[in-house]
Structure formats: structure tokens, C-alpha cells
Amino acid sequence: MTPIIELQSVYKSFGTVVALQDLSFAVYPGEVHCLLGDNGAGKSTLIKILAGVHPPTRGTYLIDGEPVQIGSPRQALDRGIGTVYQDLAMIPLLSVTRNFFLGREPKIGWGPFARFDVDHADAIVIRELAEIGIDIRDPSQAVGTLSGGERQCLAIARAVHFGARVLILDEPTSALGVHQAAIVLKYVAQARNRGLGVVFISHNIHHAYTVADRFTLLNRGRSRGTYARSEISRDEVLHVMAGGEDLSRLEAEISRLGEQKRLHG
């Protein structure tokens, strides 16, 4: 099967700062590929390359097996790559419908008399959210009145509605409670079942392990490996993410200092 999107031996630097080194990454239809790593691991840079914000310094970006150059987020959207950032790019005081169609409003009328087709837009929003189990009685209500999980699902549903074949989700459950996170994880699983590819970026291994098909572990801009869920346990993922080798060296050093203090105390 050909990946929907793929990076081959990508290197990215900002001046003298190297953010990614020789990184390869692929997302297939109908899979959730979790990208895990500590702060500074290179996750944000990788997201921005996939989303068209930054071009790679070196390496190849492929869509459907063909090398491409994505010069902007709009080009990425046009190629079916939808990114949902942590801030969700929503305006709390605008209605649910207005946020759903922000910048892509359906029109009725012609020329200078064209106006936002509110009734048609409201019907689409109600239908799309009902499909993922969110009952919006009044789509004209301010989006700020929705729960965090509902806003996250609204952002994902918006990306899917406008043609995303790959969803890039940046920490989608980081600020959510257990119930709200469960709503988002359920929708991620639904998106996978519909044949979409999902890039799930998270610090929460418990959420990631619930929905992931594969994991790529990043550390300081390098890949520590890509694994199917059957190939790596939850504890092994935690060990790599937490810098298990570094922690072991730290524990040994602290133990040695404690021993020195005891001997000279």
C-alpha cells in the first residue's frame, strides 16, 4: 500500500539550529500513526513540514508516492492534509456554524447580493456533528459554550468535511478530562475506520496507545524507531519517551554523590 504522505531522509535546520536529522515518516490510509517525544524532540517542526508551513532543508516529501513541494498551508489543504492545532483556530464569540465554515462560507445570491447561506450551513453542521455523536440543538450558539472535547471534535469534523485525507492532530487531548478525551479518541477511531490517515501527536502515552496502530518515537530531532503496536509495549514506549537511558545514568550519578556524602559526612 502506498502511503498517503511520506517524508524520506528529511533534514531541517534554522540557521545553526538543527531541528530534524535524517527523519523518515509515513502515514497510510486507515491508520493512526502516533508521533511521540518530549519537548524539543522535533514534533512541532515535523508537523509544520507536513502542513506546508516550513519546507524541508533537505529530503523528499511525497504525497501518494509522488515527490511534491508544498509551499503553504493552503496548498497542503488542497492536497487533503488537514492540521488541527492545539488552539483549534476558533473564535469563541462566533457561532458554531460560523467557526465551522470560517473562510469557506456557502453563499446564496449572486454578485454584490451574495450572502451567507445560514440555513444550509446550519443543516450541514448539525448533520456532521450528529454523525460523531454530538447533539447541537442550536448551531448559532457561541462556540465558546461548547466543552473542550466538543470543540476539538468540531475542528476535526471541519477538516474532514473540507476534504482532508490525512488529519494531523496536535495534542488533541492535552487539556481535556477523561470523558472529553474519550469523545475525541472515539472520533479518531471513526476517522481511521473511514480510511483516513491520522497523525496523532501526544505526550499522553495512555491516550496514544488506545488508538495507535503505529508509533514513531522522536528524540532531539532523530527517530528512535517506528513500531507497530504489537511490537512495543506501553512500558517500553514510556521508557523511551522518558529518556530511560538518561534517567538510569542520572540515578547512578545521584547514588554515587550520596555515597560520597556518606563517606565524607
Contacts in CASP RR format, 6 or more apart in sequence:
PFRMAT RR
TARGET T0000
AUTHOR 0000-0000-0000
METHOD contacts of the structure
MODEL  1
MTPIIELQSVYKSFGTVVALQDLSFAVYPGEVHCLLGDNGAGKSTLIKIL
AGVHPPTRGTYLIDGEPVQIGSPRQALDRGIGTVYQDLAMIPLLSVTRNF
FLGREPKIGWGPFARFDVDHADAIVIRELAEIGIDIRDPSQAVGTLSGGE
RQCLAIARAVHFGARVLILDEPTSALGVHQAAIVLKYVAQARNRGLGVVF
ISHNIHHAYTVADRFTLLNRGRSRGTYARSEISRDEVLHVMAGGEDLSRL
EAEISRLGEQKRLHG
1 28 0 8 1.000
1 29 0 8 1.000
2 64 0 8 1.000
2 65 0 8 1.000
3 26 0 8 1.000
3 27 0 8 1.000
3 28 0 8 1.000
3 62 0 8 1.000
3 65 0 8 1.000
4 27 0 8 1.000
4 28 0 8 1.000
4 29 0 8 1.000
4 63 0 8 1.000
4 64 0 8 1.000
4 165 0 8 1.000
4 166 0 8 1.000
4 197 0 8 1.000
5 26 0 8 1.000
5 27 0 8 1.000
5 50 0 8 1.000
5 61 0 8 1.000
5 62 0 8 1.000
5 63 0 8 1.000
5 81 0 8 1.000
5 166 0 8 1.000
6 24 0 8 1.000
6 25 0 8 1.000
6 26 0 8 1.000
6 27 0 8 1.000
6 61 0 8 1.000
6 62 0 8 1.000
6 63 0 8 1.000
6 65 0 8 1.000
7 23 0 8 1.000
7 24 0 8 1.000
7 25 0 8 1.000
7 26 0 8 1.000
7 46 0 8 1.000
7 49 0 8 1.000
7 50 0 8 1.000
7 56 0 8 1.000
7 59 0 8 1.000
7 60 0 8 1.000
7 61 0 8 1.000
7 62 0 8 1.000
8 24 0 8 1.000
8 59 0 8 1.000
8 60 0 8 1.000
8 62 0 8 1.000
9 22 0 8 1.000
9 23 0 8 1.000
9 24 0 8 1.000
9 58 0 8 1.000
9 59 0 8 1.000
9 60 0 8 1.000
10 20 0 8 1.000
10 22 0 8 1.000
10 23 0 8 1.000
10 24 0 8 1.000
10 25 0 8 1.000
10 49 0 8 1.000
10 56 0 8 1.000
10 58 0 8 1.000
10 59 0 8 1.000
10 60 0 8 1.000
10 61 0 8 1.000
11 18 0 8 1.000
11 20 0 8 1.000
11 21 0 8 1.000
11 22 0 8 1.000
11 23 0 8 1.000
11 56 0 8 1.000
11 57 0 8 1.000
11 58 0 8 1.000
11 59 0 8 1.000
12 18 0 8 1.000
12 19 0 8 1.000
12 20 0 8 1.000
12 45 0 8 1.000
12 49 0 8 1.000
12 54 0 8 1.000
12 56 0 8 1.000
12 57 0 8 1.000
13 19 0 8 1.000
13 57 0 8 1.000
18 221 0 8 1.000
19 42 0 8 1.000
19 45 0 8 1.000
19 221 0 8 1.000
20 42 0 8 1.000
20 45 0 8 1.000
20 46 0 8 1.000
20 49 0 8 1.000
20 56 0 8 1.000
20 221 0 8 1.000
20 222 0 8 1.000
21 221 0 8 1.000
21 222 0 8 1.000
22 222 0 8 1.000
23 46 0 8 1.000
23 218 0 8 1.000
23 221 0 8 1.000
23 222 0 8 1.000
23 223 0 8 1.000
24 223 0 8 1.000
25 33 0 8 1.000
25 35 0 8 1.000
25 46 0 8 1.000
25 216 0 8 1.000
25 223 0 8 1.000
25 226 0 8 1.000
26 33 0 8 1.000
27 33 0 8 1.000
27 166 0 8 1.000
27 197 0 8 1.000
27 198 0 8 1.000
27 199 0 8 1.000
28 197 0 8 1.000
29 165 0 8 1.000
29 195 0 8 1.000
29 196 0 8 1.000
29 197 0 8 1.000
30 192 0 8 1.000
30 193 0 8 1.000
30 194 0 8 1.000
30 195 0 8 1.000
30 196 0 8 1.000
30 197 0 8 1.000
30 198 0 8 1.000
30 213 0 8 1.000
31 192 0 8 1.000
31 197 0 8 1.000
31 198 0 8 1.000
31 213 0 8 1.000
31 214 0 8 1.000
32 188 0 8 1.000
32 189 0 8 1.000
32 192 0 8 1.000
32 197 0 8 1.000
32 198 0 8 1.000
32 200 0 8 1.000
32 211 0 8 1.000
32 212 0 8 1.000
32 213 0 8 1.000
32 214 0 8 1.000
33 197 0 8 1.000
33 198 0 8 1.000
33 199 0 8 1.000
33 200 0 8 1.000
33 212 0 8 1.000
33 213 0 8 1.000
33 214 0 8 1.000
33 215 0 8 1.000
33 216 0 8 1.000
34 200 0 8 1.000
34 201 0 8 1.000
34 202 0 8 1.000
34 208 0 8 1.000
34 209 0 8 1.000
34 211 0 8 1.000
34 212 0 8 1.000
34 214 0 8 1.000
34 215 0 8 1.000
34 216 0 8 1.000
35 43 0 8 1.000
35 46 0 8 1.000
35 199 0 8 1.000
35 200 0 8 1.000
35 201 0 8 1.000
35 202 0 8 1.000
35 216 0 8 1.000
35 218 0 8 1.000
36 201 0 8 1.000
36 202 0 8 1.000
36 203 0 8 1.000
36 205 0 8 1.000
36 208 0 8 1.000
36 215 0 8 1.000
36 216 0 8 1.000
36 217 0 8 1.000
36 218 0 8 1.000
36 237 0 8 1.000
36 241 0 8 1.000
37 43 0 8 1.000
37 203 0 8 1.000
37 217 0 8 1.000
37 218 0 8 1.000
37 219 0 8 1.000
37 241 0 8 1.000
38 203 0 8 1.000
38 219 0 8 1.000
38 241 0 8 1.000
38 242 0 8 1.000
38 243 0 8 1.000
40 220 0 8 1.000
40 221 0 8 1.000
41 218 0 8 1.000
41 219 0 8 1.000
41 220 0 8 1.000
41 221 0 8 1.000
42 218 0 8 1.000
42 220 0 8 1.000
42 221 0 8 1.000
43 201 0 8 1.000
43 218 0 8 1.000
44 170 0 8 1.000
45 54 0 8 1.000
45 221 0 8 1.000
46 218 0 8 1.000
47 83 0 8 1.000
47 168 0 8 1.000
47 170 0 8 1.000
47 199 0 8 1.000
47 201 0 8 1.000
48 54 0 8 1.000
49 55 0 8 1.000
49 56 0 8 1.000
49 61 0 8 1.000
50 61 0 8 1.000
50 76 0 8 1.000
50 81 0 8 1.000
50 83 0 8 1.000
50 166 0 8 1.000
50 168 0 8 1.000
50 199 0 8 1.000
51 73 0 8 1.000
51 76 0 8 1.000
51 81 0 8 1.000
51 82 0 8 1.000
51 83 0 8 1.000
51 168 0 8 1.000
52 70 0 8 1.000
52 71 0 8 1.000
52 72 0 8 1.000
52 73 0 8 1.000
52 75 0 8 1.000
52 76 0 8 1.000
52 81 0 8 1.000
53 73 0 8 1.000
55 69 0 8 1.000
55 70 0 8 1.000
55 71 0 8 1.000
60 67 0 8 1.000
61 67 0 8 1.000
61 68 0 8 1.000
61 69 0 8 1.000
61 70 0 8 1.000
62 68 0 8 1.000
63 79 0 8 1.000
63 81 0 8 1.000
68 79 0 8 1.000
70 76 0 8 1.000
70 79 0 8 1.000
70 81 0 8 1.000
73 83 0 8 1.000
76 82 0 8 1.000
76 83 0 8 1.000
77 162 0 8 1.000
77 164 0 8 1.000
80 163 0 8 1.000
80 164 0 8 1.000
80 165 0 8 1.000
80 166 0 8 1.000
81 164 0 8 1.000
81 165 0 8 1.000
81 166 0 8 1.000
81 168 0 8 1.000
82 159 0 8 1.000
82 164 0 8 1.000
82 166 0 8 1.000
82 167 0 8 1.000
82 168 0 8 1.000
83 159 0 8 1.000
83 167 0 8 1.000
83 168 0 8 1.000
83 170 0 8 1.000
84 152 0 8 1.000
84 155 0 8 1.000
84 156 0 8 1.000
84 159 0 8 1.000
84 167 0 8 1.000
84 168 0 8 1.000
84 169 0 8 1.000
84 170 0 8 1.000
84 172 0 8 1.000
85 170 0 8 1.000
86 170 0 8 1.000
86 171 0 8 1.000
86 174 0 8 1.000
86 175 0 8 1.000
88 151 0 8 1.000
88 152 0 8 1.000
88 155 0 8 1.000
89 102 0 8 1.000
89 155 0 8 1.000
90 99 0 8 1.000
90 102 0 8 1.000
90 143 0 8 1.000
90 144 0 8 1.000
90 151 0 8 1.000
90 154 0 8 1.000
90 155 0 8 1.000
91 98 0 8 1.000
91 99 0 8 1.000
91 102 0 8 1.000
91 143 0 8 1.000
92 142 0 8 1.000
92 143 0 8 1.000
92 144 0 8 1.000
93 142 0 8 1.000
93 144 0 8 1.000
94 102 0 8 1.000
94 142 0 8 1.000
94 143 0 8 1.000
95 139 0 8 1.000
95 140 0 8 1.000
95 141 0 8 1.000
95 142 0 8 1.000
95 143 0 8 1.000
96 125 0 8 1.000
96 136 0 8 1.000
96 139 0 8 1.000
96 140 0 8 1.000
96 141 0 8 1.000
96 142 0 8 1.000
96 143 0 8 1.000
96 146 0 8 1.000
96 154 0 8 1.000
97 118 0 8 1.000
97 121 0 8 1.000
97 122 0 8 1.000
97 125 0 8 1.000
97 139 0 8 1.000
97 140 0 8 1.000
98 143 0 8 1.000
99 143 0 8 1.000
99 154 0 8 1.000
99 158 0 8 1.000
100 121 0 8 1.000
100 124 0 8 1.000
100 125 0 8 1.000
100 128 0 8 1.000
100 154 0 8 1.000
100 157 0 8 1.000
100 158 0 8 1.000
100 161 0 8 1.000
101 116 0 8 1.000
101 121 0 8 1.000
104 162 0 8 1.000
105 116 0 8 1.000
105 117 0 8 1.000
105 121 0 8 1.000
106 116 0 8 1.000
106 117 0 8 1.000
106 120 0 8 1.000
106 121 0 8 1.000
106 124 0 8 1.000
107 114 0 8 1.000
107 115 0 8 1.000
107 116 0 8 1.000
107 117 0 8 1.000
108 114 0 8 1.000
108 115 0 8 1.000
108 116 0 8 1.000
108 117 0 8 1.000
108 120 0 8 1.000
109 115 0 8 1.000
121 139 0 8 1.000
122 139 0 8 1.000
122 140 0 8 1.000
124 161 0 8 1.000
125 136 0 8 1.000
125 139 0 8 1.000
126 136 0 8 1.000
126 139 0 8 1.000
128 157 0 8 1.000
128 160 0 8 1.000
128 161 0 8 1.000
129 135 0 8 1.000
129 136 0 8 1.000
129 153 0 8 1.000
129 154 0 8 1.000
129 157 0 8 1.000
130 136 0 8 1.000
131 157 0 8 1.000
132 153 0 8 1.000
132 157 0 8 1.000
132 186 0 8 1.000
132 187 0 8 1.000
132 190 0 8 1.000
134 150 0 8 1.000
134 153 0 8 1.000
134 154 0 8 1.000
134 183 0 8 1.000
143 151 0 8 1.000
143 154 0 8 1.000
144 151 0 8 1.000
146 154 0 8 1.000
147 180 0 8 1.000
148 175 0 8 1.000
148 176 0 8 1.000
148 180 0 8 1.000
149 176 0 8 1.000
149 180 0 8 1.000
149 181 0 8 1.000
149 183 0 8 1.000
149 184 0 8 1.000
150 180 0 8 1.000
150 183 0 8 1.000
152 172 0 8 1.000
152 173 0 8 1.000
152 176 0 8 1.000
152 180 0 8 1.000
152 183 0 8 1.000
152 184 0 8 1.000
153 183 0 8 1.000
153 184 0 8 1.000
153 187 0 8 1.000
156 167 0 8 1.000
156 169 0 8 1.000
156 172 0 8 1.000
156 184 0 8 1.000
156 187 0 8 1.000
156 188 0 8 1.000
156 191 0 8 1.000
157 187 0 8 1.000
159 167 0 8 1.000
160 167 0 8 1.000
160 191 0 8 1.000
160 194 0 8 1.000
160 196 0 8 1.000
164 196 0 8 1.000
165 196 0 8 1.000
165 197 0 8 1.000
166 196 0 8 1.000
166 197 0 8 1.000
166 198 0 8 1.000
166 199 0 8 1.000
167 188 0 8 1.000
167 191 0 8 1.000
167 196 0 8 1.000
167 197 0 8 1.000
167 198 0 8 1.000
167 199 0 8 1.000
168 199 0 8 1.000
168 201 0 8 1.000
169 188 0 8 1.000
169 198 0 8 1.000
169 199 0 8 1.000
169 200 0 8 1.000
169 201 0 8 1.000
170 201 0 8 1.000
171 201 0 8 1.000
171 202 0 8 1.000
171 203 0 8 1.000
172 184 0 8 1.000
172 188 0 8 1.000
172 200 0 8 1.000
172 202 0 8 1.000
173 180 0 8 1.000
173 181 0 8 1.000
173 184 0 8 1.000
173 185 0 8 1.000
173 202 0 8 1.000
173 204 0 8 1.000
173 207 0 8 1.000
174 202 0 8 1.000
174 203 0 8 1.000
174 204 0 8 1.000
176 184 0 8 1.000
181 207 0 8 1.000
185 207 0 8 1.000
185 210 0 8 1.000
185 211 0 8 1.000
188 198 0 8 1.000
188 200 0 8 1.000
188 211 0 8 1.000
189 211 0 8 1.000
191 197 0 8 1.000
191 198 0 8 1.000
192 198 0 8 1.000
192 211 0 8 1.000
192 213 0 8 1.000
198 211 0 8 1.000
200 208 0 8 1.000
200 211 0 8 1.000
200 212 0 8 1.000
202 208 0 8 1.000
203 241 0 8 1.000
205 234 0 8 1.000
205 237 0 8 1.000
205 238 0 8 1.000
205 241 0 8 1.000
206 234 0 8 1.000
208 215 0 8 1.000
208 237 0 8 1.000
209 229 0 8 1.000
209 234 0 8 1.000
209 237 0 8 1.000
212 229 0 8 1.000
213 228 0 8 1.000
213 229 0 8 1.000
214 226 0 8 1.000
214 227 0 8 1.000
214 228 0 8 1.000
214 229 0 8 1.000
215 226 0 8 1.000
215 227 0 8 1.000
215 229 0 8 1.000
215 232 0 8 1.000
215 237 0 8 1.000
216 223 0 8 1.000
216 225 0 8 1.000
216 226 0 8 1.000
217 223 0 8 1.000
217 224 0 8 1.000
217 225 0 8 1.000
217 226 0 8 1.000
217 227 0 8 1.000
217 237 0 8 1.000
217 240 0 8 1.000
217 241 0 8 1.000
218 224 0 8 1.000
219 240 0 8 1.000
219 243 0 8 1.000
224 240 0 8 1.000
END
